[in-house]
Amino acid sequence: MATVSLQTLCRNFDIVKDGTAPGLIHSLSPFPSPKISDISFSRRRCSTHSRSGSLQIVCSVPTSSEFARDNGVLTVKRPWKTADARLVLEDGSIWRAKSFGASGTQIGEVVFNTSLTGYQEILTDPSYAGQFVLMTNPHIGNTGVNAADEESNQCFLAGLVIRNLSNCFSNWRATESLPEYLIKRNVMGIYDVDTRAITRRLREHGSLIGVLSTDSSRSDDELLTMAHEWDIVGMDLITGVTCAQPYEWKDPTGAEWDFNVDGKNSDKLHVVAYDFGIKHNILKRLASYGCKITVVPSTWPPEEVLKLEPDGVLFSNGPGDPSAVPYAVQSVRSVLGKVPVFGICMGHQLLGQALGGQTFKMKFGHHGGNHPVRNLRSGRVEISAQNHNYAVDPATLPEGVQVTHINLNDGTCAGLAFPAMKVMSLQYHPESSPGPHDSDPSFSEFVQLMQENKL
């Protein structure tokens, strides 16, 4: 048993005030707060190699009967959190971590996101349904959360994996901490895990199914079996994130955030947006460009859409495998050639299939706000925000369909156009949120496409 300096202990626990130790002793209620002279301290180590242990306080003053049975010896737990969660990957690796947010057991596909900021927008992006998002930026939570940065009305992702959780937050818009936010939304999170090692594993082997659990009664083998029995491929995730009924969206980008005030359209063009998991800022950008927007569910009949006499149709972003939603492909196919269309992310993939092309699952996908894309028509390079695990195979597209953008990291198709049918699409997110605004002019291109069709 090693002696602990009383001065050091009091400084670490911030307990000394007027010769008493209320900060520590009151947390051990019920018993009176003794004078410093009445208590002695010691630390007991379990072994020379163990970090675990306990702090003992021996009081010479009487204590309550609850503590008297231990002869006045009180054990104080460590004031820091210990590992209480596991992330078990399908390759058999087990990652011990500390939990925050909700508790329980959850399963999903693990992907990594390279964004430096914008964790709240990522949390509320419906395209992450069924996935654990690992943030490669090591410091998360320092700006808290606020109501204005929501990209949907709830969190759809399976969980959040981070390296360091900020123990405080500071931002002029923040209203609560990240852990508080996740608890309210029943989302699991873990921290103090080697996110760089996991990222390297995902880059080498591809996206992996994982099981995250705070349930100590479940064995590692049981969690590994769960990971092996679950698969995200072929799963319709859009049904779980789309709206239930059509609605009109009116809110534009806030004036303090709108950087493109010169590109506004004076005509009120009517856009019908298919909600496959649409982000709020896509709708805000369209509204800022002067569009009237009607949002419809993913299963809304295309003939009902055309009855609304739209000037254009938007096929939004969304989660999962485009091949798992043939009804959405058919809806896209039914609208093609009748009005101008704009596909974003999942909408881009659905357009690729509707035009006769094929899509494939990528090794680990694109997730982040720093992906370089080249516009092949202008030669301009954009730094883009991306979130997808599938891509269109340009070799399978019919004659007349143009590849307009390519991802400069791996050469995959990042944009399409089919002028004969008034089609344009992007594999990435022109609204960003989070991310740079290099691709915002694509909304202006869509507006121009609709205006030209009206002539």
C-alpha positions as a Markdown table, in Angstrom:
| # | Residue | x | y | z |
|---|---|---|---|---|
| 1 | Met | 0.0 | 0.0 | 0.0 |
| 2 | Ala | 1.5 | 3.3 | -1.1 |
| 3 | Thr | 1.0 | 6.6 | 0.7 |
| 4 | Val | -0.6 | 9.4 | -1.3 |
| 5 | Ser | 0.4 | 12.9 | -0.6 |
| 6 | Leu | -2.6 | 14.7 | 1.1 |
| 7 | Gln | -1.7 | 17.9 | -0.8 |
| 8 | Thr | -1.6 | 16.1 | -4.1 |
| 9 | Leu | -4.8 | 14.3 | -3.4 |
| 10 | Cys | -6.7 | 17.4 | -2.4 |
| 11 | Arg | -5.4 | 19.3 | -5.5 |
| 12 | Asn | -6.5 | 16.4 | -7.8 |
| 13 | Phe | -9.9 | 16.2 | -6.3 |
| 14 | Asp | -10.3 | 19.9 | -5.6 |
| 15 | Ile | -11.7 | 19.0 | -2.1 |
| 16 | Val | -10.0 | 21.4 | 0.3 |
| 17 | Lys | -12.1 | 24.3 | 1.5 |
| 18 | Asp | -11.8 | 25.9 | 5.0 |
| 19 | Gly | -9.9 | 22.9 | 6.4 |
| 20 | Thr | -12.6 | 20.4 | 5.3 |
| 21 | Ala | -13.0 | 18.1 | 2.3 |
| 22 | Pro | -16.6 | 18.7 | 1.2 |
| 23 | Gly | -16.0 | 18.2 | -2.5 |
| 24 | Leu | -15.0 | 14.5 | -2.0 |
| 25 | Ile | -16.7 | 13.7 | 1.3 |
| 26 | His | -20.2 | 15.0 | 0.3 |
| 27 | Ser | -20.1 | 12.8 | -2.8 |
| 28 | Leu | -19.9 | 9.9 | -0.4 |
| 29 | Ser | -22.9 | 10.9 | 1.6 |
| 30 | Pro | -24.3 | 10.0 | 4.0 |
| 31 | Phe | -21.7 | 10.9 | 6.6 |
| 32 | Pro | -20.4 | 14.2 | 8.0 |
| 33 | Ser | -17.6 | 16.2 | 6.4 |
| 34 | Pro | -14.5 | 15.7 | 8.7 |
| 35 | Lys | -11.6 | 18.0 | 9.2 |
| 36 | Ile | -8.4 | 17.2 | 7.2 |
| 37 | Ser | -6.9 | 16.1 | 10.5 |
| 38 | Asp | -9.5 | 13.4 | 10.8 |
| 39 | Ile | -8.8 | 11.5 | 7.6 |
| 40 | Ser | -5.9 | 9.6 | 6.1 |
| 41 | Phe | -5.4 | 8.5 | 2.6 |
| 42 | Ser | -3.8 | 5.5 | 0.8 |
| 43 | Arg | -3.9 | 4.0 | -2.6 |
| 44 | Arg | -4.0 | 0.2 | -3.2 |
| 45 | Arg | -2.7 | -1.2 | -6.5 |
| 46 | Cys | -4.0 | -4.5 | -7.7 |
| 47 | Ser | -0.6 | -5.4 | -9.3 |
| 48 | Thr | 2.5 | -3.8 | -10.5 |
| 49 | His | 1.2 | -3.9 | -14.1 |
| 50 | Ser | -2.3 | -2.8 | -13.4 |
| 51 | Arg | -3.7 | 0.6 | -13.8 |
| 52 | Ser | -6.8 | -0.3 | -11.8 |
| 53 | Gly | -7.0 | 0.4 | -8.1 |
| 54 | Ser | -8.9 | 2.3 | -5.5 |
| 55 | Leu | -8.5 | 5.2 | -3.1 |
| 56 | Gln | -9.2 | 4.4 | 0.5 |
| 57 | Ile | -10.2 | 7.1 | 3.0 |
| 58 | Val | -9.9 | 6.1 | 6.7 |
| 59 | Cys | -11.9 | 8.4 | 8.9 |
| 60 | Ser | -11.4 | 8.8 | 12.7 |
| 61 | Val | -14.7 | 10.4 | 13.2 |
| 62 | Pro | -17.9 | 8.4 | 13.4 |
| 63 | Thr | -19.7 | 7.6 | 10.2 |
| 64 | Ser | -23.2 | 6.3 | 9.4 |
| 65 | Ser | -24.0 | 2.7 | 10.1 |
| 66 | Glu | -23.8 | 2.0 | 6.4 |
| 67 | Phe | -20.1 | 2.6 | 6.5 |
| 68 | Ala | -19.4 | 1.5 | 10.0 |
| 69 | Arg | -19.5 | -2.1 | 9.1 |
| 70 | Asp | -16.4 | -1.6 | 7.1 |
| 71 | Asn | -14.6 | -0.1 | 10.2 |
| 72 | Gly | -14.7 | 3.3 | 8.8 |
| 73 | Val | -12.7 | 2.4 | 5.7 |
| 74 | Leu | -14.4 | 4.0 | 2.6 |
| 75 | Thr | -13.5 | 3.1 | -1.0 |
| 76 | Val | -13.7 | 5.9 | -3.5 |
| 77 | Lys | -14.0 | 5.0 | -7.2 |
| 78 | Arg | -11.6 | 6.5 | -9.7 |
| 79 | Pro | -12.9 | 9.9 | -11.0 |
| 80 | Trp | -12.3 | 8.9 | -14.6 |
| 81 | Lys | -14.3 | 6.7 | -16.9 |
| 82 | Thr | -13.0 | 3.2 | -17.8 |
| 83 | Ala | -13.6 | 1.1 | -20.9 |
| 84 | Asp | -17.1 | -0.2 | -20.8 |
| 85 | Ala | -17.9 | -0.8 | -24.5 |
| 86 | Arg | -16.7 | -3.1 | -27.3 |
| 87 | Leu | -16.7 | -2.7 | -31.1 |
| 88 | Val | -16.4 | -6.2 | -32.6 |
| 89 | Leu | -15.7 | -6.3 | -36.3 |
| 90 | Glu | -16.5 | -9.1 | -38.7 |
| 91 | Asp | -12.8 | -9.8 | -39.2 |
| 92 | Gly | -12.6 | -10.9 | -35.6 |
| 93 | Ser | -10.8 | -7.8 | -34.2 |
| 94 | Ile | -12.2 | -6.5 | -30.9 |
| 95 | Trp | -11.8 | -2.8 | -29.9 |
| 96 | Arg | -12.3 | -1.8 | -26.3 |
| 97 | Ala | -13.5 | 1.7 | -25.7 |
| 98 | Lys | -15.5 | 4.0 | -23.5 |
| 99 | Ser | -19.1 | 4.7 | -24.2 |
| 100 | Phe | -21.1 | 7.9 | -24.4 |
| 101 | Gly | -24.6 | 8.6 | -25.6 |
| 102 | Ala | -27.0 | 5.7 | -25.5 |
| 103 | Ser | -26.3 | 2.2 | -24.1 |
| 104 | Gly | -27.1 | -1.2 | -25.6 |
| 105 | Thr | -26.1 | -3.3 | -28.6 |
| 106 | Gln | -26.2 | -2.1 | -32.2 |
| 107 | Ile | -25.1 | -3.5 | -35.5 |
| 108 | Gly | -24.0 | -1.7 | -38.7 |
| 109 | Glu | -21.4 | -1.2 | -41.4 |
| 110 | Val | -18.3 | 0.7 | -40.2 |
| 111 | Val | -17.2 | 3.5 | -42.5 |
| 112 | Phe | -14.7 | 6.4 | -41.9 |
| 113 | Asn | -15.3 | 10.1 | -42.6 |
| 114 | Thr | -12.4 | 12.5 | -43.2 |
| 115 | Ser | -14.3 | 15.7 | -42.5 |
| 116 | Leu | -12.6 | 18.0 | -40.0 |
| 117 | Thr | -15.8 | 19.7 | -38.9 |
| 118 | Gly | -19.5 | 19.2 | -39.2 |
| 119 | Tyr | -20.1 | 16.2 | -37.0 |
| 120 | Gln | -23.7 | 17.3 | -36.3 |
| 121 | Glu | -24.6 | 17.4 | -40.0 |
| 122 | Ile | -23.0 | 14.0 | -40.4 |
| 123 | Leu | -25.0 | 12.6 | -37.5 |
| 124 | Thr | -28.3 | 13.8 | -39.0 |
| 125 | Asp | -27.5 | 12.9 | -42.6 |
| 126 | Pro | -30.1 | 10.1 | -43.5 |
| 127 | Ser | -27.6 | 8.6 | -45.9 |
| 128 | Tyr | -25.7 | 7.1 | -43.0 |
| 129 | Ala | -28.6 | 4.9 | -42.0 |
| 130 | Gly | -27.3 | 1.4 | -41.1 |
| 131 | Gln | -23.7 | 2.6 | -40.6 |
| 132 | Phe | -21.3 | 3.4 | -37.8 |
| 133 | Val | -19.4 | 6.5 | -38.7 |
| 134 | Leu | -15.8 | 6.7 | -37.6 |
| 135 | Met | -14.4 | 10.2 | -37.6 |
| 136 | Thr | -10.7 | 10.4 | -38.6 |
| 137 | Asn | -10.4 | 13.9 | -37.1 |
| 138 | Pro | -9.4 | 12.9 | -33.5 |
| 139 | His | -11.1 | 15.7 | -31.5 |
| 140 | Ile | -14.9 | 15.7 | -31.6 |
| 141 | Gly | -17.5 | 17.4 | -29.5 |
| 142 | Asn | -15.7 | 20.7 | -28.9 |
| 143 | Thr | -18.4 | 22.9 | -30.6 |
| 144 | Gly | -21.4 | 21.1 | -29.0 |
| 145 | Val | -24.6 | 20.9 | -31.0 |
| 146 | Asn | -27.3 | 23.4 | -32.0 |
| 147 | Ala | -30.7 | 23.3 | -33.6 |
| 148 | Ala | -29.7 | 25.1 | -36.8 |
| 149 | Asp | -27.2 | 22.5 | -38.1 |
| 150 | Glu | -29.7 | 19.6 | -38.3 |
| 151 | Glu | -29.8 | 18.0 | -41.8 |
| 152 | Ser | -33.0 | 16.0 | -40.9 |
| 153 | Asn | -35.4 | 15.6 | -38.0 |
| 154 | Gln | -33.5 | 12.7 | -36.4 |
| 155 | Cys | -30.3 | 10.7 | -36.3 |
| 156 | Phe | -30.4 | 7.6 | -38.6 |
| 157 | Leu | -26.8 | 6.3 | -38.2 |
| 158 | Ala | -26.1 | 3.3 | -36.1 |
| 159 | Gly | -23.4 | 4.9 | -34.0 |
| 160 | Leu | -20.4 | 7.3 | -33.7 |
| 161 | Val | -16.8 | 6.2 | -33.3 |
| 162 | Ile | -14.2 | 8.8 | -32.3 |
| 163 | Arg | -10.8 | 9.1 | -30.8 |
| 164 | Asn | -11.1 | 11.9 | -28.2 |
| 165 | Leu | -14.3 | 13.2 | -26.8 |
| 166 | Ser | -14.1 | 16.9 | -25.7 |
| 167 | Asn | -15.0 | 17.2 | -22.0 |
| 168 | Cys | -16.3 | 20.7 | -22.7 |
| 169 | Phe | -17.8 | 22.6 | -25.6 |
| 170 | Ser | -17.7 | 26.3 | -26.7 |
| 171 | Asn | -19.6 | 27.8 | -29.6 |
| 172 | Trp | -21.8 | 30.8 | -29.7 |
| 173 | Arg | -24.7 | 28.8 | -31.1 |
| 174 | Ala | -24.3 | 25.6 | -29.0 |
| 175 | Thr | -27.2 | 24.6 | -26.8 |
| 176 | Glu | -26.0 | 21.2 | -25.4 |
| 177 | Ser | -23.1 | 18.8 | -25.4 |
| 178 | Leu | -22.6 | 16.0 | -27.9 |
| 179 | Pro | -23.2 | 13.2 | -25.2 |
| 180 | Glu | -26.4 | 14.9 | -24.1 |
| 181 | Tyr | -27.5 | 15.1 | -27.7 |
| 182 | Leu | -26.9 | 11.4 | -28.4 |
| 183 | Ile | -28.6 | 10.3 | -25.3 |
| 184 | Lys | -31.8 | 12.1 | -26.2 |
| 185 | Arg | -31.7 | 10.6 | -29.7 |
| 186 | Asn | -30.8 | 7.1 | -28.5 |
| 187 | Val | -27.6 | 7.0 | -30.5 |
| 188 | Met | -24.6 | 5.0 | -29.3 |
| 189 | Gly | -21.0 | 6.5 | -29.3 |
| 190 | Ile | -17.6 | 5.3 | -28.3 |
| 191 | Tyr | -14.3 | 7.1 | -27.7 |
| 192 | Asp | -10.7 | 6.4 | -26.6 |
| 193 | Val | -10.4 | 3.9 | -29.4 |
| 194 | Asp | -7.6 | 3.8 | -32.0 |
| 195 | Thr | -9.4 | 5.3 | -34.9 |
| 196 | Arg | -6.3 | 5.5 | -37.1 |
| 197 | Ala | -5.7 | 1.7 | -36.7 |
| 198 | Ile | -9.4 | 1.0 | -37.6 |
| 199 | Thr | -9.2 | 3.3 | -40.6 |
| 200 | Arg | -6.1 | 1.6 | -41.9 |
| 201 | Arg | -7.9 | -1.7 | -41.5 |
| 202 | Leu | -11.0 | -0.4 | -43.4 |
| 203 | Arg | -8.8 | 1.0 | -46.2 |
| 204 | Glu | -7.0 | -2.4 | -46.5 |
| 205 | His | -9.9 | -4.7 | -46.2 |
| 206 | Gly | -12.9 | -2.5 | -47.1 |
| 207 | Ser | -15.9 | -1.6 | -45.1 |
| 208 | Leu | -16.6 | -4.1 | -42.3 |
| 209 | Ile | -19.7 | -5.0 | -40.4 |
| 210 | Gly | -19.4 | -4.3 | -36.7 |
| 211 | Val | -21.3 | -4.8 | -33.5 |
| 212 | Leu | -21.1 | -2.1 | -30.8 |
| 213 | Ser | -22.2 | -3.1 | -27.3 |
| 214 | Thr | -22.1 | -1.9 | -23.7 |
| 215 | Asp | -23.8 | -5.1 | -22.6 |
| 216 | Ser | -21.2 | -7.0 | -20.5 |
| 217 | Ser | -23.4 | -10.1 | -20.5 |
| 218 | Arg | -22.8 | -10.7 | -24.2 |
| 219 | Ser | -19.6 | -12.6 | -25.0 |
| 220 | Asp | -17.2 | -11.5 | -27.8 |
| 221 | Asp | -18.1 | -14.6 | -29.7 |
| 222 | Glu | -21.8 | -13.8 | -29.6 |
| 223 | Leu | -21.2 | -10.3 | -30.9 |
| 224 | Leu | -18.9 | -11.7 | -33.7 |
| 225 | Thr | -21.6 | -14.1 | -34.7 |
| 226 | Met | -24.1 | -11.2 | -35.0 |
| 227 | Ala | -21.6 | -9.4 | -37.3 |
| 228 | His | -21.3 | -12.5 | -39.5 |
| 229 | Glu | -25.0 | -12.9 | -39.8 |
| 230 | Trp | -25.9 | -9.4 | -40.8 |
| 231 | Asp | -25.4 | -7.8 | -44.3 |
| 232 | Ile | -26.2 | -4.3 | -45.5 |
| 233 | Val | -26.0 | -5.3 | -49.2 |
| 234 | Gly | -29.5 | -5.6 | -50.8 |
| 235 | Met | -31.2 | -3.9 | -47.8 |
| 236 | Asp | -33.8 | -1.3 | -48.5 |
| 237 | Leu | -32.8 | 1.5 | -46.2 |
| 238 | Ile | -34.7 | 4.3 | -48.0 |
| 239 | Thr | -38.0 | 3.2 | -46.7 |
| 240 | Gly | -36.9 | 3.9 | -43.1 |
| 241 | Val | -35.8 | 7.5 | -43.8 |
| 242 | Thr | -38.3 | 8.9 | -46.3 |
| 243 | Cys | -41.1 | 11.2 | -45.4 |
| 244 | Ala | -44.6 | 9.7 | -44.8 |
| 245 | Gln | -46.6 | 12.3 | -46.8 |
| 246 | Pro | -45.9 | 15.1 | -49.4 |
| 247 | Tyr | -45.1 | 18.5 | -48.0 |
| 248 | Glu | -44.0 | 21.9 | -49.2 |
| 249 | Trp | -40.6 | 23.3 | -48.3 |
| 250 | Lys | -40.2 | 27.1 | -48.1 |
| 251 | Asp | -37.1 | 27.9 | -45.9 |
| 252 | Pro | -34.1 | 29.2 | -47.9 |
| 253 | Thr | -30.6 | 29.3 | -46.6 |
| 254 | Gly | -30.3 | 31.9 | -43.8 |
| 255 | Ala | -29.1 | 35.3 | -44.9 |
| 256 | Glu | -26.0 | 35.1 | -42.8 |
| 257 | Trp | -24.9 | 31.9 | -44.5 |
| 258 | Asp | -26.0 | 32.6 | -48.1 |
| 259 | Phe | -22.9 | 33.5 | -50.1 |
| 260 | Asn | -24.5 | 33.3 | -53.5 |
| 261 | Val | -26.9 | 36.2 | -53.4 |
| 262 | Asp | -26.2 | 37.2 | -57.0 |
| 263 | Gly | -27.4 | 33.9 | -58.5 |
| 264 | Lys | -31.1 | 34.1 | -57.5 |
| 265 | Asn | -33.8 | 33.2 | -60.0 |
| 266 | Ser | -36.7 | 35.7 | -60.3 |
| 267 | Asp | -39.0 | 33.0 | -61.7 |
| 268 | Lys | -40.7 | 30.7 | -59.2 |
| 269 | Leu | -39.8 | 27.3 | -60.8 |
| 270 | His | -41.6 | 24.4 | -59.3 |
| 271 | Val | -39.4 | 21.5 | -58.3 |
| 272 | Val | -40.7 | 18.1 | -57.0 |
| 273 | Ala | -38.1 | 16.4 | -54.8 |
| 274 | Tyr | -38.2 | 12.7 | -54.3 |
| 275 | Asp | -37.2 | 12.1 | -50.7 |
| 276 | Phe | -34.8 | 9.1 | -50.6 |
| 277 | Gly | -33.3 | 10.6 | -47.4 |
| 278 | Ile | -33.0 | 14.2 | -48.5 |
| 279 | Lys | -30.9 | 16.7 | -46.5 |
| 280 | His | -32.4 | 20.0 | -45.4 |
| 281 | Asn | -29.6 | 22.0 | -47.0 |
| 282 | Ile | -30.4 | 20.7 | -50.4 |
| 283 | Leu | -33.9 | 22.0 | -50.0 |
| 284 | Lys | -32.6 | 25.3 | -48.6 |
| 285 | Arg | -30.3 | 25.8 | -51.6 |
| 286 | Leu | -33.1 | 25.2 | -54.1 |
| 287 | Ala | -35.3 | 27.6 | -52.2 |
| 288 | Ser | -32.5 | 30.2 | -52.2 |
| 289 | Tyr | -32.3 | 29.9 | -56.0 |
| 290 | Gly | -36.0 | 30.8 | -56.1 |
| 291 | Cys | -37.6 | 27.4 | -56.4 |
| 292 | Lys | -41.0 | 26.4 | -55.1 |
| 293 | Ile | -40.4 | 22.9 | -53.7 |
| 294 | Thr | -42.8 | 20.0 | -53.1 |
| 295 | Val | -41.2 | 17.0 | -51.3 |
| 296 | Val | -42.8 | 13.6 | -51.9 |
| 297 | Pro | -42.1 | 10.1 | -50.4 |
| 298 | Ser | -39.8 | 7.6 | -52.1 |
| 299 | Thr | -42.8 | 5.5 | -53.2 |
| 300 | Trp | -44.9 | 8.3 | -54.6 |
| 301 | Pro | -46.3 | 7.3 | -58.0 |
| 302 | Pro | -44.5 | 9.2 | -60.9 |
| 303 | Glu | -47.8 | 9.8 | -62.6 |
| 304 | Glu | -48.9 | 11.8 | -59.5 |
| 305 | Val | -45.7 | 13.7 | -59.6 |
| 306 | Leu | -46.3 | 14.7 | -63.2 |
| 307 | Lys | -49.8 | 15.8 | -62.4 |
| 308 | Leu | -48.2 | 18.5 | -60.2 |
| 309 | Glu | -46.8 | 20.0 | -63.5 |
| 310 | Pro | -43.3 | 20.5 | -62.1 |
| 311 | Asp | -40.6 | 22.4 | -64.0 |
| 312 | Gly | -38.1 | 19.8 | -62.8 |
| 313 | Val | -37.7 | 16.8 | -60.6 |
| 314 | Leu | -34.9 | 16.2 | -58.0 |
| 315 | Phe | -33.9 | 12.7 | -57.0 |
| 316 | Ser | -32.2 | 13.1 | -53.6 |
| 317 | Asn | -29.5 | 11.5 | -51.7 |
| 318 | Gly | -30.2 | 8.5 | -49.6 |
| 319 | Pro | -28.7 | 5.4 | -47.8 |
| 320 | Gly | -27.7 | 2.0 | -49.0 |
| 321 | Asp | -27.8 | 0.0 | -52.2 |
| 322 | Pro | -29.6 | 1.4 | -55.2 |
| 323 | Ser | -30.2 | -2.2 | -56.5 |
| 324 | Ala | -32.3 | -2.8 | -53.4 |
| 325 | Val | -34.9 | -0.3 | -54.4 |
| 326 | Pro | -36.1 | -1.2 | -57.9 |
| 327 | Tyr | -39.3 | 0.7 | -57.3 |
| 328 | Ala | -37.2 | 3.9 | -57.1 |
| 329 | Val | -35.4 | 3.0 | -60.3 |
| 330 | Gln | -38.8 | 2.6 | -62.0 |
| 331 | Ser | -40.0 | 6.0 | -60.8 |
| 332 | Val | -36.9 | 7.6 | -62.2 |
| 333 | Arg | -37.3 | 5.9 | -65.5 |
| 334 | Ser | -41.0 | 7.0 | -65.7 |
| 335 | Val | -40.0 | 10.6 | -65.4 |
| 336 | Leu | -37.0 | 10.7 | -67.7 |
| 337 | Gly | -37.5 | 12.8 | -70.8 |
| 338 | Lys | -40.7 | 14.4 | -69.6 |
| 339 | Val | -39.1 | 17.2 | -67.4 |
| 340 | Pro | -35.6 | 18.2 | -66.5 |
| 341 | Val | -34.1 | 16.0 | -63.7 |
| 342 | Phe | -31.3 | 16.4 | -61.2 |
| 343 | Gly | -29.9 | 13.5 | -59.3 |
| 344 | Ile | -27.8 | 13.8 | -56.2 |
| 345 | Cys | -25.8 | 10.9 | -54.7 |
| 346 | Met | -28.4 | 8.1 | -54.4 |
| 347 | Gly | -30.4 | 10.0 | -57.1 |
| 348 | His | -27.3 | 9.9 | -59.3 |
| 349 | Gln | -27.0 | 6.1 | -58.9 |
| 350 | Leu | -30.7 | 5.6 | -59.6 |
| 351 | Leu | -30.4 | 7.6 | -62.7 |
| 352 | Gly | -27.5 | 5.5 | -63.8 |
| 353 | Gln | -29.6 | 2.3 | -63.5 |
| 354 | Ala | -32.7 | 3.9 | -65.0 |
| 355 | Leu | -30.6 | 4.9 | -68.1 |
| 356 | Gly | -29.5 | 1.3 | -68.5 |
| 357 | Gly | -26.2 | 1.3 | -66.6 |
| 358 | Gln | -25.0 | -0.7 | -63.6 |
| 359 | Thr | -23.8 | 0.3 | -60.1 |
| 360 | Phe | -21.2 | -1.5 | -57.9 |
| 361 | Lys | -20.2 | -1.5 | -54.2 |
| 362 | Met | -17.0 | 0.3 | -53.6 |
| 363 | Lys | -14.3 | -1.0 | -51.3 |
| 364 | Phe | -14.7 | 1.6 | -48.6 |
| 365 | Gly | -16.7 | 4.4 | -50.3 |
| 366 | His | -16.3 | 8.1 | -50.2 |
| 367 | His | -17.1 | 9.9 | -46.9 |
| 368 | Gly | -15.9 | 13.4 | -46.1 |
| 369 | Gly | -15.8 | 17.0 | -47.0 |
| 370 | Asn | -12.4 | 17.1 | -48.8 |
| 371 | His | -12.7 | 14.9 | -52.0 |
| 372 | Pro | -11.3 | 16.5 | -55.2 |
| 373 | Val | -13.5 | 16.2 | -58.3 |
| 374 | Arg | -12.7 | 17.4 | -61.8 |
| 375 | Asn | -15.4 | 18.9 | -64.0 |
| 376 | Leu | -14.5 | 17.5 | -67.4 |
| 377 | Arg | -16.4 | 20.1 | -69.3 |
| 378 | Ser | -14.6 | 23.1 | -67.7 |
| 379 | Gly | -11.5 | 21.5 | -66.3 |
| 380 | Arg | -12.3 | 23.1 | -63.0 |
| 381 | Val | -11.4 | 21.1 | -59.8 |
| 382 | Glu | -13.9 | 21.2 | -57.0 |
| 383 | Ile | -13.3 | 20.1 | -53.4 |
| 384 | Ser | -16.5 | 18.3 | -52.6 |
| 385 | Ala | -18.5 | 16.7 | -49.8 |
| 386 | Gln | -19.2 | 13.0 | -50.4 |
| 387 | Asn | -21.0 | 10.2 | -48.7 |
| 388 | His | -21.7 | 7.0 | -50.6 |
| 389 | Asn | -20.6 | 3.4 | -50.8 |
| 390 | Tyr | -21.8 | 2.7 | -54.4 |
| 391 | Ala | -20.9 | 4.1 | -57.8 |
| 392 | Val | -22.1 | 4.1 | -61.4 |
| 393 | Asp | -20.0 | 2.0 | -63.8 |
| 394 | Pro | -19.6 | 4.4 | -66.8 |
| 395 | Ala | -18.7 | 1.5 | -69.2 |
| 396 | Thr | -22.2 | 0.1 | -68.9 |
| 397 | Leu | -24.0 | 3.4 | -69.8 |
| 398 | Pro | -25.7 | 3.7 | -73.2 |
| 399 | Glu | -24.5 | 6.0 | -76.0 |
| 400 | Gly | -25.3 | 9.6 | -75.5 |
| 401 | Val | -24.8 | 9.6 | -71.7 |
| 402 | Gln | -21.8 | 11.8 | -70.8 |
| 403 | Val | -19.5 | 11.4 | -67.8 |
| 404 | Thr | -19.2 | 15.1 | -66.7 |
| 405 | His | -17.2 | 14.7 | -63.4 |
| 406 | Ile | -14.6 | 12.2 | -62.1 |
| 407 | Asn | -13.3 | 11.7 | -58.6 |
| 408 | Leu | -9.6 | 12.5 | -58.6 |
| 409 | Asn | -8.8 | 10.1 | -55.8 |
| 410 | Asp | -9.8 | 6.9 | -57.6 |
| 411 | Gly | -11.1 | 8.0 | -61.0 |
| 412 | Thr | -14.7 | 6.9 | -60.4 |
| 413 | Cys | -17.7 | 8.5 | -62.0 |
| 414 | Ala | -18.8 | 11.6 | -60.1 |
| 415 | Gly | -21.3 | 13.2 | -62.5 |
| 416 | Leu | -23.5 | 12.4 | -65.5 |
| 417 | Ala | -25.4 | 14.3 | -68.2 |
| 418 | Phe | -27.8 | 13.2 | -70.9 |
| 419 | Pro | -28.7 | 16.4 | -72.8 |
| 420 | Ala | -31.3 | 14.6 | -75.0 |
| 421 | Met | -33.4 | 13.7 | -72.0 |
| 422 | Lys | -32.5 | 16.9 | -69.9 |
| 423 | Val | -30.6 | 14.9 | -67.3 |
| 424 | Met | -27.9 | 16.0 | -64.9 |
| 425 | Ser | -26.5 | 14.3 | -61.8 |
| 426 | Leu | -23.7 | 14.4 | -59.3 |
| 427 | Gln | -22.4 | 11.6 | -57.1 |
| 428 | Tyr | -21.5 | 14.0 | -54.4 |
| 429 | His | -23.3 | 16.7 | -52.3 |
| 430 | Pro | -23.3 | 20.2 | -54.0 |
| 431 | Glu | -25.0 | 21.7 | -50.9 |
| 432 | Ser | -22.0 | 20.5 | -48.8 |
| 433 | Ser | -23.1 | 20.9 | -45.1 |
| 434 | Pro | -20.5 | 20.1 | -44.0 |
| 435 | Gly | -17.9 | 21.0 | -46.6 |
| 436 | Pro | -16.7 | 23.6 | -49.1 |
| 437 | His | -19.1 | 25.4 | -51.4 |
| 438 | Asp | -17.2 | 24.8 | -54.7 |
| 439 | Ser | -20.1 | 22.8 | -56.2 |
| 440 | Asp | -23.0 | 25.2 | -55.3 |
| 441 | Pro | -23.2 | 26.4 | -59.0 |
| 442 | Ser | -24.7 | 23.1 | -59.9 |
| 443 | Phe | -28.0 | 24.3 | -58.5 |
| 444 | Ser | -27.8 | 27.3 | -60.9 |
| 445 | Glu | -27.2 | 24.8 | -63.7 |
| 446 | Phe | -30.4 | 22.9 | -62.8 |
| 447 | Val | -32.3 | 26.2 | -62.7 |
| 448 | Gln | -31.0 | 27.1 | -66.1 |
| 449 | Leu | -31.9 | 23.6 | -67.5 |
| 450 | Met | -35.5 | 24.2 | -66.3 |
| 451 | Gln | -35.7 | 27.7 | -67.7 |
| 452 | Glu | -34.4 | 26.5 | -71.1 |
| 453 | Asn | -37.0 | 23.7 | -71.1 |
| 454 | Lys | -39.8 | 26.3 | -70.7 |
| 455 | Leu | -38.8 | 28.3 | -73.7 |
